[in-house]
Amino acid sequence: MSGTVDRGVTSAPVRGLTVLYDAECGLCTHLREWLVRQPQLVPLELVPAGSAEARSRFPGVDPAGTLEEVTVIGDSGQVYRGAAAWVVVLWALREHRPLAHRLSTPAGALLARGAVLAAAKYRGAQWSRQRVGTWGGPGTYRRADGWTYVPEQGWVYDPPSCADGTCPTG
């Protein structure tokens, strides 16, 4: 399956998967919440991509790349990216394993790739939208600036407290 990195592991069973997801992306966090509610045949651990935990646990995996493209790491060192990552995640879910098998066929792989490209386009559109920044400048919606994604409402702004004297002036 394209998107899988060969780490020299020829027949190791997968007993667990770590999904690296973009914790600053509304779509990604929504999917993370959906995944944790699904019955799992193979345990999924969800770790923010690019985080200190992800960097320390997977030093050979490019942190910037994990923020650009969904990355899943198997407990024996297997690395899956893009469409292959989503197929292996679906394979880990009890109710979606049959779909994963269909998506692993040549025709299904085209569909999986299309779905991943559509999600990437949506993410890109969300991140490229400019806003008037918290203190008057342009930027993106960031949780650190006081933005929270609420699925029913979209991005909601709750300004950070200036009680500690660290608010920018501008």
N, C-alpha and C positions, 0 to 999 in steps of 0.2 A: 504494500500500500504506500503510495507516495506520501511524503510528510513524516515518515518514520526514519529515525536515525539508527543505523546499525551500530551497536555497541559491542559486537562480538558475542552477544547472547544468542545461542542457537535454539534452545528449547526450554527456557526457564518459564515455569508457570507464573501467571500474574496473580498475586495474592492481595495487592493493594495498589491504588493509583493516587497520585497527587496531582490535582488540577491547579495550575497557576492561573489566576484570573486578575484582571485589572480592577482593583478596589475603588478606583476613581471613576469608573464607567458605570452609568446607570443600568445599561443593558447587561453588563457582566455581573453586577451585583444581584440583579433580578434573577438571572440564570443560576447564580450561586445559591440563592435562596430556594429556587425550584429544585436544584439537585439535592440539597440536604433533606428535602421532604420526600424524596423518591426511595422506594425499597431498593436496597443495593445487594447484588449478588457478590460483588467485589467492593470492598470498602473504598470510599472516596474521601480523600483529605483535601480540603480547599485552603490554599495558601495565597495571599496576595502576591502577585508577580512583582518582581523588583524589590520586594521587602528584604529586610535584613535576614529574616528566617529563610526565605527562598535562596538568597545568595549564599548563606552558610551551609544549607543542606545540599545545594546543587551548584558547587563552584564552577563546574565545567559548562554550565548552561548560561548563555548570554542573557543577562537581565533585561537589556533593552529589547531584545528579540521576543521575550516572553510578554512584554507589554504590547507589542505590535501584533502578535499572533498567538492564539490560544495554544498553550503547551501543557501536555500531560506527561508525567514521568511515572513509569512503572517501578515497583519495588525491587526489580532486578537491574535497574538502570536503563530500561527502554525509554526512549524519548519520542513522543508523538507530537506533531505540530499540525495546525490547520484542520483540514477535513478529517485527516486520520485521527487527530486528537478527539474530535467530536464523535467519531464512530466508536472509538475505544471507550469513551465515557458512556455512550448509549449501551454498549456491550456490557458494561458493569451494572446497569440498572435492570432489575427483574422484568419490569413491564416493557422495556424497550430493547431487550436483547434481540428479538426477532427482526426489528427494524435495523439494528446494527448489522445483522447478517445480510439483509437485503442491500444496505448501503455499502457493503464491502465487495459487491460484485462490480464489474466494470461499468455497467449502466448506473448502478446505485452510487458509485464513486463520483460520477458526473453530477448527480443530484446533490450529494453531500458537499461537493466543492462549490456548487452554485449557492447553496444555503450559507456556507461560510463566507463567500464573497459578498452576499447580500448583507449579512450581519456586519462585515467589515465596512461596507459602504455606509450603513446606518451609523455605526460608531464614528466613522470619519466625519459624517455630517454633524453629529452631535458635538464632537470635539472642535470642529472648525467654526461653529457658530461663535461669533464674537459677542461679548456683552460689555456694557459699561462696567468697569471693574468696581470692586468694593469701595475704592477711594478715588474713583474718577478715571481710571485708565482701562484700556482694553485688556481682555484676557479670556480665559475659559472658566467654566463652572468648576470650582474646586472645593472639596470639603473643607480644606484648611482655611478657606476664605469665608466659611459660614454657609456654604450651599449644601443642600441635602436633596437627593432624588427621591421623590415620593411617586410611585407608579400611577396613582390616581390623579396627581396634580402636575407632575413634571418637576422641574427644579424649583426648590423653595429656599428663600434666603433668610437666614437668621444671623444677624450681624454678631461678630465676636465681641466679647466683653473687653472694654478698655480699662478695666479696673486695675490690671497689673502694670499699666503705663506702657504697654508695648504696641499700641495702635499706631499704624503709620499716619503720618500727617500728609495732607496733600489735597 
